[in-house]
Amino acid sequence: MALLAGLTGNTGELDTPLYSQYSSRVNGIIDFYGVVDIRMGDGLPNTENHQQPNSPEGELLGKASVLEHPELAIKTVPMEYICGPIPPVLIIHGTKDRTVAFQHSVRLYQALTEAHKEVKLYRLRNADHGSPSFYRDSTLDIVIDFIKCHLLDNT
């Protein structure tokens, strides 16, 4: 969701009238092990039947099957929103993630790189989803440097 919010902040694509007085523009996106395509068959290794109507992903689509309703699923794919100007993206993902496959971040990184967007991908070797590796000083320094470089200077 953070990816979608950040990537569509200047477009109005996912805006709602409820908060129209507030800007949804951001200066940077920090993505810790995010899902980038709910259609990926092996993308969510520990979620059984994650593409079925009663799964969290199906619930997101209004209790619809992910594979039977590609027109709904495509709206949740961040790579669909990288055509125009977007903020810089920092991706951090563990290579042993059992909740969201590392391939999600690789796919996002490749798409952003091919689109000539500003992106950095950090692999945390042998780290699982939300493991202590994400909260080590060395990892947090990467995040702080990104914030200092992209967020604080542009406010």
Secondary structure, DSSP 8 states (H G I E B T S, - for coil): -HHHHHHHTTT-TT--GGGTTS----S-EEEES----TT-TTSSTTSTTTTSTTSHHHHHTTS--TTT-HHHHGGG-GGGG-SS----EEEEEETT-SSS-THHHHHHHHHHHHTT--EEEEEETT--TT-GGGGSHHHHHHHHHHIIIIIGGG-
